[in-house]
Each structure stands twice: as C-alpha cells, then as structure tokens.
C-alpha cells in the first residue's frame, strides 16, 4: 500500500513503510515520548524500536549556518 500511495503522490519509489515508521517514532520521541511507550504500538523489542529513532539525524539551523560557500 505504501509503495502505491507513494507512486500516486509522485514520491521516490524508494519510499517504504520503514520511512514512515521512523518519522512517526522520531516525532513521538522528539515530543517527549519514551521508547517504552512507543513500543506497544509496534510489535518490536526496545532495541529494534531504537533503530527507528532519527532524532540525532536532524540538523539544526546553527549547523547549517556553519557551511561556508
């Protein structure tokens, strides 16, 4: 279903359910949620859930401003 909807929206064909899962978990954790509370919504153990936590992948405006062209 994800692939079909992504194609309908003209998104990259590489979009998959894992991207949405990572986005959802990252947003939840970024808003104060915990790994333990995120896990019941997904059939995973805590270590697997942590793999979807992308908070450290986010770049701050300060980091972008360090780029000198």
PQR file of N, CA, C, O and H, with PARSE charges and radii, in Angstrom:
ATOM      1  N   UNK A   1       0.818  -1.187   0.000 -0.4000 1.5000
ATOM      2  CA  UNK A   1       0.000   0.000   0.000 -0.0000 2.0000
ATOM      3  C   UNK A   1       0.870   1.262   0.000  0.5500 1.7000
ATOM      4  O   UNK A   1       0.565   2.219  -0.713 -0.5500 1.4000
ATOM      5  N   UNK A   2       1.926   1.275   0.774 -0.4000 1.5000
ATOM      6  CA  UNK A   2       2.805   2.446   0.858 -0.0000 2.0000
ATOM      7  C   UNK A   2       3.414   2.748  -0.504  0.5500 1.7000
ATOM      8  O   UNK A   2       3.411   3.897  -0.945 -0.5500 1.4000
ATOM      9  H   UNK A   2       2.174   0.498   1.353  0.4000 1.0000
ATOM     10  N   UNK A   3       3.928   1.740  -1.163 -0.4000 1.5000
ATOM     11  CA  UNK A   3       4.546   1.945  -2.479 -0.0000 2.0000
ATOM     12  C   UNK A   3       3.543   2.533  -3.467  0.5500 1.7000
ATOM     13  O   UNK A   3       3.878   3.440  -4.228 -0.5500 1.4000
ATOM     14  H   UNK A   3       3.931   0.806  -0.805  0.4000 1.0000
ATOM     15  N   UNK A   4       2.327   2.024  -3.457 -0.4000 1.5000
ATOM     16  CA  UNK A   4       1.299   2.506  -4.383 -0.0000 2.0000
ATOM     17  C   UNK A   4       0.935   3.956  -4.076  0.5500 1.7000
ATOM     18  O   UNK A   4       0.818   4.776  -4.987 -0.5500 1.4000
ATOM     19  H   UNK A   4       2.054   1.287  -2.838  0.4000 1.0000
ATOM     20  N   UNK A   5       0.759   4.268  -2.808 -0.4000 1.5000
ATOM     21  CA  UNK A   5       0.421   5.653  -2.429 -0.0000 2.0000
ATOM     22  C   UNK A   5       1.575   6.601  -2.736  0.5500 1.7000
ATOM     23  O   UNK A   5       1.346   7.728  -3.174 -0.5500 1.4000
ATOM     24  H   UNK A   5       0.855   3.602  -2.068  0.4000 1.0000
ATOM     25  N   UNK A   6       2.804   6.161  -2.511 -0.4000 1.5000
ATOM     26  CA  UNK A   6       3.971   6.991  -2.826 -0.0000 2.0000
ATOM     27  C   UNK A   6       4.034   7.272  -4.327  0.5500 1.7000
ATOM     28  O   UNK A   6       4.341   8.388  -4.747 -0.5500 1.4000
ATOM     29  H   UNK A   6       2.989   5.246  -2.155  0.4000 1.0000
ATOM     30  N   UNK A   7       3.742   6.257  -5.120 -0.4000 1.5000
ATOM     31  CA  UNK A   7       3.746   6.435  -6.578 -0.0000 2.0000
ATOM     32  C   UNK A   7       2.646   7.420  -6.984  0.5500 1.7000
ATOM     33  O   UNK A   7       2.871   8.283  -7.833 -0.5500 1.4000
ATOM     34  H   UNK A   7       3.493   5.351  -4.779  0.4000 1.0000
ATOM     35  N   UNK A   8       1.458   7.293  -6.381 -0.4000 1.5000
ATOM     36  CA  UNK A   8       0.359   8.213  -6.686 -0.0000 2.0000
ATOM     37  C   UNK A   8       0.725   9.656  -6.342  0.5500 1.7000
ATOM     38  O   UNK A   8       0.302  10.590  -7.022 -0.5500 1.4000
ATOM     39  H   UNK A   8       1.276   6.591  -5.692  0.4000 1.0000
ATOM     40  N   UNK A   9       1.515   9.830  -5.281 -0.4000 1.5000
ATOM     41  CA  UNK A   9       1.928  11.160  -4.843 -0.0000 2.0000
ATOM     42  C   UNK A   9       3.206  11.629  -5.522  0.5500 1.7000
ATOM     43  O   UNK A   9       3.734  12.695  -5.206 -0.5500 1.4000
ATOM     44  H   UNK A   9       1.859   9.071  -4.728  0.4000 1.0000
ATOM     45  N   UNK A  10       3.701  10.819  -6.461 -0.4000 1.5000
ATOM     46  CA  UNK A  10       4.928  11.114  -7.207 -0.0000 2.0000
ATOM     47  C   UNK A  10       6.138  11.268  -6.295  0.5500 1.7000
ATOM     48  O   UNK A  10       7.003  12.112  -6.530 -0.5500 1.4000
ATOM     49  H   UNK A  10       3.272   9.953  -6.718  0.4000 1.0000
ATOM     50  N   UNK A  11       6.189  10.438  -5.244 -0.4000 1.5000
ATOM     51  CA  UNK A  11       7.340  10.391  -4.351 -0.0000 2.0000
ATOM     52  C   UNK A  11       8.333   9.377  -4.887  0.5500 1.7000
ATOM     53  O   UNK A  11       8.026   8.624  -5.811 -0.5500 1.4000
ATOM     54  H   UNK A  11       5.486   9.753  -5.053  0.4000 1.0000
ATOM     55  N   UNK A  12       9.508   9.358  -4.314 -0.4000 1.5000
ATOM     56  CA  UNK A  12      10.548   8.419  -4.727 -0.0000 2.0000
ATOM     57  C   UNK A  12      10.043   6.980  -4.612  0.5500 1.7000
ATOM     58  O   UNK A  12       9.347   6.643  -3.654 -0.5500 1.4000
ATOM     59  H   UNK A  12       9.758   9.970  -3.563  0.4000 1.0000
ATOM     60  N   UNK A  13      10.385   6.147  -5.564 -0.4000 1.5000
ATOM     61  CA  UNK A  13       9.974   4.737  -5.481 -0.0000 2.0000
ATOM     62  C   UNK A  13      10.659   3.995  -4.338  0.5500 1.7000
ATOM     63  O   UNK A  13      10.289   2.864  -4.022 -0.5500 1.4000
ATOM     64  H   UNK A  13      10.950   6.420  -6.342  0.4000 1.0000
ATOM     65  N   UNK A  14      11.655   4.625  -3.719 -0.4000 1.5000
ATOM     66  CA  UNK A  14      12.363   4.002  -2.602 -0.0000 2.0000
ATOM     67  C   UNK A  14      11.631   4.189  -1.270  0.5500 1.7000
ATOM     68  O   UNK A  14      12.052   3.638  -0.253 -0.5500 1.4000
ATOM     69  H   UNK A  14      11.955   5.544  -3.976  0.4000 1.0000
ATOM     70  N   UNK A  15      10.542   4.961  -1.267 -0.4000 1.5000
ATOM     71  CA  UNK A  15       9.765   5.168  -0.046 -0.0000 2.0000
ATOM     72  C   UNK A  15       9.187   3.835   0.396  0.5500 1.7000
ATOM     73  O   UNK A  15       8.668   3.070  -0.416 -0.5500 1.4000
ATOM     74  H   UNK A  15      10.200   5.410  -2.093  0.4000 1.0000
ATOM     75  N   UNK A  16       9.281   3.565   1.699 -0.4000 1.5000
ATOM     76  CA  UNK A  16       8.728   2.313   2.223 -0.0000 2.0000
ATOM     77  C   UNK A  16       8.134   2.556   3.612  0.5500 1.7000
ATOM     78  O   UNK A  16       8.252   3.649   4.165 -0.5500 1.4000
ATOM     79  H   UNK A  16       9.703   4.186   2.359  0.4000 1.0000
ATOM     80  N   UNK A  17       7.510   1.549   4.154 -0.4000 1.5000
ATOM     81  CA  UNK A  17       6.859   1.690   5.456 -0.0000 2.0000
ATOM     82  C   UNK A  17       7.863   2.051   6.548  0.5500 1.7000
ATOM     83  O   UNK A  17       7.494   2.686   7.536 -0.5500 1.4000
ATOM     84  H   UNK A  17       7.414   0.661   3.705  0.4000 1.0000
ATOM     85  N   UNK A  18       9.119   1.659   6.387 -0.4000 1.5000
ATOM     86  CA  UNK A  18      10.124   1.954   7.403 -0.0000 2.0000
ATOM     87  C   UNK A  18      10.379   3.455   7.525  0.5500 1.7000
ATOM     88  O   UNK A  18      10.650   3.950   8.619 -0.5500 1.4000
ATOM     89  H   UNK A  18       9.419   1.144   5.584  0.4000 1.0000
ATOM     90  N   UNK A  19      10.296   4.175   6.420 -0.4000 1.5000
ATOM     91  CA  UNK A  19      10.473   5.628   6.459 -0.0000 2.0000
ATOM     92  C   UNK A  19       9.370   6.276   7.285  0.5500 1.7000
ATOM     93  O   UNK A  19       9.632   7.182   8.076 -0.5500 1.4000
ATOM     94  H   UNK A  19      10.077   3.773   5.531  0.4000 1.0000
ATOM     95  N   UNK A  20       8.136   5.812   7.100 -0.4000 1.5000
ATOM     96  CA  UNK A  20       7.022   6.356   7.868 -0.0000 2.0000
ATOM     97  C   UNK A  20       7.114   5.957   9.338  0.5500 1.7000
ATOM     98  O   UNK A  20       6.805   6.753  10.225 -0.5500 1.4000
ATOM     99  H   UNK A  20       7.924   5.076   6.457  0.4000 1.0000
ATOM    100  N   UNK A  21       7.536   4.731   9.587 -0.4000 1.5000
ATOM    101  CA  UNK A  21       7.697   4.268  10.967 -0.0000 2.0000
ATOM    102  C   UNK A  21       8.769   5.099  11.670  0.5500 1.7000
ATOM    103  O   UNK A  21       8.575   5.523  12.810 -0.5500 1.4000
ATOM    104  H   UNK A  21       7.786   4.084   8.866  0.4000 1.0000
ATOM    105  N   UNK A  22       9.895   5.332  11.000 -0.4000 1.5000
ATOM    106  CA  UNK A  22      10.977   6.130  11.585 -0.0000 2.0000
ATOM    107  C   UNK A  22      10.518   7.563  11.835  0.5500 1.7000
ATOM    108  O   UNK A  22      10.840   8.146  12.871 -0.5500 1.4000
ATOM    109  H   UNK A  22      10.053   4.987  10.075  0.4000 1.0000
ATOM    110  N   UNK A  23       9.770   8.132  10.897 -0.4000 1.5000
ATOM    111  CA  UNK A  23       9.266   9.501  11.069 -0.0000 2.0000
ATOM    112  C   UNK A  23       8.325   9.578  12.261  0.5500 1.7000
ATOM    113  O   UNK A  23       8.420  10.502  13.068 -0.5500 1.4000
ATOM    114  H   UNK A  23       9.508   7.659  10.056  0.4000 1.0000
ATOM    115  N   UNK A  24       7.428   8.624  12.376 -0.4000 1.5000
ATOM    116  CA  UNK A  24       6.472   8.620  13.480 -0.0000 2.0000
ATOM    117  C   UNK A  24       7.142   8.455  14.829  0.5500 1.7000
ATOM    118  O   UNK A  24       6.826   9.179  15.774 -0.5500 1.4000
ATOM    119  H   UNK A  24       7.351   7.873  11.720  0.4000 1.0000
ATOM    120  N   UNK A  25       8.065   7.507  14.930 -0.4000 1.5000
ATOM    121  CA  UNK A  25       8.762   7.278  16.195 -0.0000 2.0000
ATOM    122  C   UNK A  25       9.621   8.474  16.550  0.5500 1.7000
ATOM    123  O   UNK A  25       9.656   8.886  17.709 -0.5500 1.4000
ATOM    124  H   UNK A  25       8.322   6.919  14.163  0.4000 1.0000
ATOM    125  N   UNK A  26      10.320   9.042  15.567 -0.4000 1.5000
ATOM    126  CA  UNK A  26      11.164  10.206  15.824 -0.0000 2.0000
ATOM    127  C   UNK A  26      10.329  11.385  16.315  0.5500 1.7000
ATOM    128  O   UNK A  26      10.720  12.060  17.267 -0.5500 1.4000
ATOM    129  H   UNK A  26      10.292   8.707  14.625  0.4000 1.0000
ATOM    130  N   UNK A  27       9.195  11.641  15.685 -0.4000 1.5000
ATOM    131  CA  UNK A  27       8.326  12.740  16.111 -0.0000 2.0000
ATOM    132  C   UNK A  27       7.803  12.487  17.520  0.5500 1.7000
ATOM    133  O   UNK A  27       7.777  13.401  18.344 -0.5500 1.4000
ATOM    134  H   UNK A  27       8.877  11.093  14.912  0.4000 1.0000
ATOM    135  N   UNK A  28       7.389  11.266  17.798 -0.4000 1.5000
ATOM    136  CA  UNK A  28       6.877  10.917  19.122 -0.0000 2.0000
ATOM    137  C   UNK A  28       7.944  11.136  20.190  0.5500 1.7000
ATOM    138  O   UNK A  28       7.670  11.755  21.218 -0.5500 1.4000
ATOM    139  H   UNK A  28       7.409  10.524  17.128  0.4000 1.0000
ATOM    140  N   UNK A  29       9.149  10.637  19.959 -0.4000 1.5000
ATOM    141  CA  UNK A  29      10.229  10.791  20.926 -0.0000 2.0000
ATOM    142  C   UNK A  29      10.656  12.251  21.055  0.5500 1.7000
ATOM    143  O   UNK A  29      10.978  12.709  22.151 -0.5500 1.4000
ATOM    144  H   UNK A  29       9.371  10.134  19.124  0.4000 1.0000
ATOM    145  N   UNK A  30      10.658  12.975  19.951 -0.4000 1.5000
ATOM    146  CA  UNK A  30      11.028  14.395  19.977 -0.0000 2.0000
ATOM    147  C   UNK A  30      10.039  15.244  20.752  0.5500 1.7000
ATOM    148  O   UNK A  30      10.381  16.331  21.219 -0.5500 1.4000
ATOM    149  H   UNK A  30      10.396  12.603  19.061  0.4000 1.0000
ATOM    150  N   UNK A  31       8.813  14.755  20.891 -0.4000 1.5000
ATOM    151  CA  UNK A  31       7.788  15.477  21.647 -0.0000 2.0000
ATOM    152  C   UNK A  31       7.653  14.964  23.068  0.5500 1.7000
ATOM    153  O   UNK A  31       6.646  15.215  23.730 -0.5500 1.4000
ATOM    154  H   UNK A  31       8.536  13.872  20.512  0.4000 1.0000
ATOM    155  N   UNK A  32       8.668  14.243  23.541 -0.4000 1.5000
ATOM    156  CA  UNK A  32       8.687  13.818  24.933 -0.0000 2.0000
ATOM    157  C   UNK A  32       8.263  12.383  25.182  0.5500 1.7000
ATOM    158  O   UNK A  32       8.228  11.949  26.334 -0.5500 1.4000
ATOM    159  H   UNK A  32       9.486  14.039  23.003  0.4000 1.0000
ATOM    160  N   UNK A  33       7.940  11.633  24.138 -0.4000 1.5000
ATOM    161  CA  UNK A  33       7.568  10.232  24.316 -0.0000 2.0000
ATOM    162  C   UNK A  33       8.775   9.395  24.686  0.5500 1.7000
ATOM    163  O   UNK A  33       9.914   9.843  24.556 -0.5500 1.4000
ATOM    164  H   UNK A  33       7.968  11.985  23.202  0.4000 1.0000
ATOM    165  N   UNK A  34       8.528   8.185  25.147 -0.4000 1.5000
ATOM    166  CA  UNK A  34       9.612   7.291  25.534 -0.0000 2.0000
ATOM    167  C   UNK A  34       9.602   6.043  24.659  0.5500 1.7000
ATOM    168  O   UNK A  34       8.576   5.670  24.089 -0.5500 1.4000
ATOM    169  H   UNK A  34       7.602   7.821  25.253  0.4000 1.0000
ATOM    170  N   UNK A  35      10.764   5.408  24.564 -0.4000 1.5000
ATOM    171  CA  UNK A  35      10.882   4.164  23.799 -0.0000 2.0000
ATOM    172  C   UNK A  35       9.903   3.128  24.342  0.5500 1.7000
ATOM    173  O   UNK A  35       9.237   2.436  23.572 -0.5500 1.4000
ATOM    174  H   UNK A  35      11.598   5.711  25.026  0.4000 1.0000
ATOM    175  N   UNK A  36       9.814   3.021  25.666 -0.4000 1.5000
ATOM    176  CA  UNK A  36       8.925   2.020  26.263 -0.0000 2.0000
ATOM    177  C   UNK A  36       7.465   2.260  25.900  0.5500 1.7000
ATOM    178  O   UNK A  36       6.713   1.305  25.704 -0.5500 1.4000
ATOM    179  H   UNK A  36      10.355   3.583  26.291  0.4000 1.0000
ATOM    180  N   UNK A  37       7.057   3.507  25.808 -0.4000 1.5000
ATOM    181  CA  UNK A  37       5.667   3.801  25.451 -0.0000 2.0000
ATOM    182  C   UNK A  37       5.426   3.724  23.948  0.5500 1.7000
ATOM    183  O   UNK A  37       4.292   3.505  23.522 -0.5500 1.4000
ATOM    184  H   UNK A  37       7.668   4.283  25.967  0.4000 1.0000
ATOM    185  N   UNK A  38       6.454   3.898  23.146 -0.4000 1.5000
ATOM    186  CA  UNK A  38       6.305   3.798  21.690 -0.0000 2.0000
ATOM    187  C   UNK A  38       6.194   2.341  21.265  0.5500 1.7000
ATOM    188  O   UNK A  38       5.504   2.019  20.297 -0.5500 1.4000
ATOM    189  H   UNK A  38       7.375   4.076  23.492  0.4000 1.0000
ATOM    190  N   UNK A  39       6.860   1.486  21.974 -0.4000 1.5000
ATOM    191  CA  UNK A  39       6.944   0.085  21.595 -0.0000 2.0000
ATOM    192  C   UNK A  39       5.604  -0.650  21.535  0.5500 1.7000
ATOM    193  O   UNK A  39       5.424  -1.452  20.618 -0.5500 1.4000
ATOM    194  H   UNK A  39       7.420   1.748  22.760  0.4000 1.0000
ATOM    195  N   UNK A  40       4.650  -0.433  22.448 -0.4000 1.5000
ATOM    196  CA  UNK A  40       3.392  -1.188  22.347 -0.0000 2.0000
ATOM    197  C   UNK A  40       2.627  -0.974  21.038  0.5500 1.7000
ATOM    198  O   UNK A  40       1.831  -1.826  20.641 -0.5500 1.4000
ATOM    199  H   UNK A  40       4.797   0.218  23.193  0.4000 1.0000
ATOM    200  N   UNK A  41       2.859   0.139  20.375 -0.4000 1.5000
ATOM    201  CA  UNK A  41       2.157   0.378  19.113 -0.0000 2.0000
ATOM    202  C   UNK A  41       2.783  -0.407  17.959  0.5500 1.7000
ATOM    203  O   UNK A  41       2.211  -0.494  16.873 -0.5500 1.4000
ATOM    204  H   UNK A  41       3.505   0.830  20.697  0.4000 1.0000
ATOM    205  N   UNK A  42       3.947  -0.968  18.204 -0.4000 1.5000
ATOM    206  CA  UNK A  42       4.665  -1.714  17.169 -0.0000 2.0000
ATOM    207  C   UNK A  42       5.133  -3.050  17.741  0.5500 1.7000
ATOM    208  O   UNK A  42       5.578  -3.099  18.888 -0.5500 1.4000
ATOM    209  H   UNK A  42       4.412  -0.898  19.087  0.4000 1.0000
ATOM    210  N   UNK A  43       5.045  -4.106  16.992 -0.4000 1.5000
ATOM    211  CA  UNK A  43       5.477  -5.408  17.506 -0.0000 2.0000
ATOM    212  C   UNK A  43       6.992  -5.583  17.437  0.5500 1.7000
ATOM    213  O   UNK A  43       7.499  -6.398  16.666 -0.5500 1.4000
ATOM    214  H   UNK A  43       4.683  -4.067  16.060  0.4000 1.0000
ATOM    215  N   UNK A  44       7.712  -4.803  18.259 -0.4000 1.5000
ATOM    216  CA  UNK A  44       9.172  -4.838  18.237 -0.0000 2.0000
ATOM    217  C   UNK A  44       9.712  -4.838  19.656  0.5500 1.7000
ATOM    218  O   UNK A  44       9.022  -4.453  20.600 -0.5500 1.4000
ATOM    219  H   UNK A  44       7.301  -4.141  18.885  0.4000 1.0000
ATOM    220  N   UNK A  45      10.947  -5.271  19.792 -0.4000 1.5000
ATOM    221  CA  UNK A  45      11.594  -5.134  21.088 -0.0000 2.0000
ATOM    222  C   UNK A  45      12.223  -3.742  21.168  0.5500 1.7000
ATOM    223  O   UNK A  45      12.376  -3.085  20.139 -0.5500 1.4000
ATOM    224  H   UNK A  45      11.508  -5.583  19.025  0.4000 1.0000
ATOM    225  N   UNK A  46      12.589  -3.279  22.359 -0.4000 1.5000
ATOM    226  CA  UNK A  46      13.128  -1.911  22.504 -0.0000 2.0000
ATOM    227  C   UNK A  46      14.351  -1.624  21.641  0.5500 1.7000
ATOM    228  O   UNK A  46      14.500  -0.511  21.138 -0.5500 1.4000
ATOM    229  H   UNK A  46      12.465  -3.813  23.195  0.4000 1.0000
ATOM    230  N   UNK A  47      15.227  -2.606  21.461 -0.4000 1.5000
ATOM    231  CA  UNK A  47      16.415  -2.371  20.625 -0.0000 2.0000
ATOM    232  C   UNK A  47      16.032  -2.082  19.184  0.5500 1.7000
ATOM    233  O   UNK A  47      16.624  -1.215  18.541 -0.5500 1.4000
ATOM    234  H   UNK A  47      15.106  -3.511  21.869  0.4000 1.0000
ATOM    235  N   UNK A  48      15.052  -2.800  18.680 -0.4000 1.5000
ATOM    236  CA  UNK A  48      14.592  -2.564  17.312 -0.0000 2.0000
ATOM    237  C   UNK A  48      13.936  -1.199  17.197  0.5500 1.7000
ATOM    238  O   UNK A  48      14.154  -0.480  16.222 -0.5500 1.4000
ATOM    239  H   UNK A  48      14.572  -3.504  19.201  0.4000 1.0000
ATOM    240  N   UNK A  49      13.131  -0.839  18.195 -0.4000 1.5000
ATOM    241  CA  UNK A  49      12.467   0.470  18.181 -0.0000 2.0000
ATOM    242  C   UNK A  49      13.503   1.590  18.153  0.5500 1.7000
ATOM    243  O   UNK A  49      13.306   2.593  17.466 -0.5500 1.4000
ATOM    244  H   UNK A  49      12.955  -1.423  18.987  0.4000 1.0000
ATOM    245  N   UNK A  50      14.590   1.437  18.880 -0.4000 1.5000
ATOM    246  CA  UNK A  50      15.641   2.462  18.912 -0.0000 2.0000
ATOM    247  C   UNK A  50      16.270   2.678  17.544  0.5500 1.7000
ATOM    248  O   UNK A  50      16.767   3.767  17.256 -0.5500 1.4000
ATOM    249  H   UNK A  50      14.750   0.622  19.438  0.4000 1.0000
ATOM    250  N   UNK A  51      16.256   1.654  16.700 -0.4000 1.5000
ATOM    251  CA  UNK A  51      16.815   1.802  15.346 -0.0000 2.0000
ATOM    252  C   UNK A  51      16.035   2.823  14.524  0.5500 1.7000
ATOM    253  O   UNK A  51      16.581   3.425  13.599 -0.5500 1.4000
ATOM    254  H   UNK A  51      15.852   0.770  16.934  0.4000 1.0000
ATOM    255  N   UNK A  52      14.770   3.018  14.856 -0.4000 1.5000
ATOM    256  CA  UNK A  52      13.934   3.964  14.118 -0.0000 2.0000
ATOM    257  C   UNK A  52      14.006   5.385  14.683  0.5500 1.7000
ATOM    258  O   UNK A  52      13.393   6.298  14.128 -0.5500 1.4000
ATOM    259  H   UNK A  52      14.326   2.529  15.608  0.4000 1.0000
ATOM    260  N   UNK A  53      14.737   5.582  15.763 -0.4000 1.5000
ATOM    261  CA  UNK A  53      14.873   6.905  16.373 -0.0000 2.0000
ATOM    262  C   UNK A  53      15.870   7.720  15.563  0.5500 1.7000
ATOM    263  O   UNK A  53      17.072   7.459  15.612 -0.5500 1.4000
ATOM    264  H   UNK A  53      15.234   4.841  16.214  0.4000 1.0000
ATOM    265  N   UNK A  54      15.383   8.700  14.824 -0.4000 1.5000
ATOM    266  CA  UNK A  54      16.230   9.514  13.946 -0.0000 2.0000
ATOM    267  C   UNK A  54      16.503  10.913  14.504  0.5500 1.7000
ATOM    268  O   UNK A  54      16.906  11.808  13.762 -0.5500 1.4000
ATOM    269  H   UNK A  54      14.407   8.912  14.784  0.4000 1.0000
ATOM    270  N   UNK A  55      16.287  11.100  15.801 -0.4000 1.5000
ATOM    271  CA  UNK A  55      16.486  12.440  16.363 -0.0000 2.0000
ATOM    272  C   UNK A  55      17.910  12.940  16.184  0.5500 1.7000
ATOM    273  O   UNK A  55      18.111  14.138  15.984 -0.5500 1.4000
ATOM    274  H   UNK A  55      15.959  10.373  16.403  0.4000 1.0000
ATOM    275  N   UNK A  56      18.897  12.067  16.250 -0.4000 1.5000
ATOM    276  CA  UNK A  56      20.287  12.505  16.084 -0.0000 2.0000
ATOM    277  C   UNK A  56      20.636  12.807  14.637  0.5500 1.7000
ATOM    278  O   UNK A  56      21.701  13.359  14.357 -0.5500 1.4000
ATOM    279  H   UNK A  56      18.733  11.094  16.413  0.4000 1.0000
ATOM    280  N   UNK A  57      19.751  12.451  13.718 -0.4000 1.5000
ATOM    281  CA  UNK A  57      19.985  12.730  12.293 -0.0000 2.0000
ATOM    282  C   UNK A  57      19.539  14.132  11.897  0.5500 1.7000
ATOM    283  O   UNK A  57      19.840  14.591  10.795 -0.5500 1.4000
ATOM    284  H   UNK A  57      18.886  12.003  13.946  0.4000 1.0000
ATOM    285  N   UNK A  58      18.826  14.812  12.786 -0.4000 1.5000
ATOM    286  CA  UNK A  58      18.301  16.133  12.456 -0.0000 2.0000
ATOM    287  C   UNK A  58      19.407  17.175  12.547  0.5500 1.7000
ATOM    288  O   UNK A  58      20.246  17.137  13.447 -0.5500 1.4000
ATOM    289  H   UNK A  58      18.581  14.439  13.681  0.4000 1.0000
ATOM    290  N   UNK A  59      19.391  18.095  11.608 -0.4000 1.5000
ATOM    291  CA  UNK A  59      20.409  19.142  11.543 -0.0000 2.0000
ATOM    292  C   UNK A  59      19.790  20.442  12.025  0.5500 1.7000
ATOM    293  O   UNK A  59      18.703  20.825  11.593 -0.5500 1.4000
ATOM    294  H   UNK A  59      18.709  18.126  10.877  0.4000 1.0000
ATOM    295  N   UNK A  60      20.491  21.115  12.924 -0.4000 1.5000
ATOM    296  CA  UNK A  60      19.989  22.378  13.444 -0.0000 2.0000
ATOM    297  C   UNK A  60      20.355  23.529  12.507  0.5500 1.7000
ATOM    298  O   UNK A  60      21.243  23.402  11.664 -0.5500 1.4000
ATOM    299  H   UNK A  60      21.374  20.804  13.275  0.4000 1.0000
ATOM    300  N   UNK A  61      19.664  24.637  12.665 -0.4000 1.5000
ATOM    301  CA  UNK A  61      19.956  25.819  11.865 -0.0000 2.0000
ATOM    302  C   UNK A  61      21.396  26.269  12.103  0.5500 1.7000
ATOM    303  O   UNK A  61      22.069  26.716  11.174 -0.5500 1.4000
ATOM    304  H   UNK A  61      18.942  24.740  13.349  0.4000 1.0000
ATOM    305  N   UNK A  62      21.866  26.154  13.333 -0.4000 1.5000
ATOM    306  CA  UNK A  62      23.249  26.526  13.650 -0.0000 2.0000
ATOM    307  C   UNK A  62      24.258  25.715  12.846  0.5500 1.7000
ATOM    308  O   UNK A  62      25.275  26.246  12.400 -0.5500 1.4000
ATOM    309  H   UNK A  62      21.320  25.791  14.088  0.4000 1.0000
ATOM    310  N   UNK A  63      23.977  24.434  12.664 -0.4000 1.5000
ATOM    311  CA  UNK A  63      24.870  23.591  11.875 -0.0000 2.0000
ATOM    312  C   UNK A  63      24.847  23.991  10.407  0.5500 1.7000
ATOM    313  O   UNK A  63      25.885  23.986   9.745 -0.5500 1.4000
ATOM    314  H   UNK A  63      23.151  24.002  13.027  0.4000 1.0000
ATOM    315  N   UNK A  64      23.692  24.331   9.905 -0.4000 1.5000
ATOM    316  CA  UNK A  64      23.581  24.766   8.508 -0.0000 2.0000
ATOM    317  C   UNK A  64      24.329  26.081   8.299  0.5500 1.7000
ATOM    318  O   UNK A  64      24.974  26.278   7.269 -0.5500 1.4000
ATOM    319  H   UNK A  64      22.849  24.335  10.443  0.4000 1.0000
ATOM    320  N   UNK A  65      24.240  26.969   9.272 -0.4000 1.5000
ATOM    321  CA  UNK A  65      24.914  28.264   9.148 -0.0000 2.0000
ATOM    322  C   UNK A  65      26.424  28.135   9.197  0.5500 1.7000
ATOM    323  O   UNK A  65      27.123  29.082   8.835 -0.5500 1.4000
ATOM    324  H   UNK A  65      23.716  26.809  10.108  0.4000 1.0000
ATOM    325  N   UNK A  66      26.949  27.015   9.627 -0.4000 1.5000
ATOM    326  CA  UNK A  66      28.402  26.795   9.644 -0.0000 2.0000
ATOM    327  C   UNK A  66      28.951  26.536   8.243  0.5500 1.7000
ATOM    328  O   UNK A  66      30.159  26.626   8.024 -0.5500 1.4000
ATOM    329  H   UNK A  66      26.382  26.246   9.921  0.4000 1.0000
ATOM    330  N   UNK A  67      28.082  26.220   7.306 -0.4000 1.5000
ATOM    331  CA  UNK A  67      28.523  25.937   5.939 -0.0000 2.0000
ATOM    332  C   UNK A  67      28.905  27.244   5.254  0.5500 1.7000
ATOM    333  O   UNK A  67      28.101  28.172   5.158 -0.5500 1.4000
ATOM    334  H   UNK A  67      27.100  26.147   7.483  0.4000 1.0000
ATOM    335  N   UNK A  68      30.116  27.295   4.792 -0.4000 1.5000
ATOM    336  CA  UNK A  68      30.613  28.495   4.113 -0.0000 2.0000
ATOM    337  C   UNK A  68      30.873  28.132   2.653  0.5500 1.7000
ATOM    338  O   UNK A  68      31.628  27.210   2.344 -0.5500 1.4000
ATOM    339  H   UNK A  68      30.769  26.542   4.871  0.4000 1.0000
ATOM    340  N   UNK A  69      30.234  28.878   1.777 -0.4000 1.5000
ATOM    341  CA  UNK A  69      30.429  28.623   0.344 -0.0000 2.0000
ATOM    342  C   UNK A  69      31.425  29.586  -0.244  0.5500 1.7000
ATOM    343  O   UNK A  69      31.716  29.522  -1.438 -0.5500 1.4000
ATOM    344  H   UNK A  69      29.621  29.628   2.028  0.4000 1.0000
TER
END
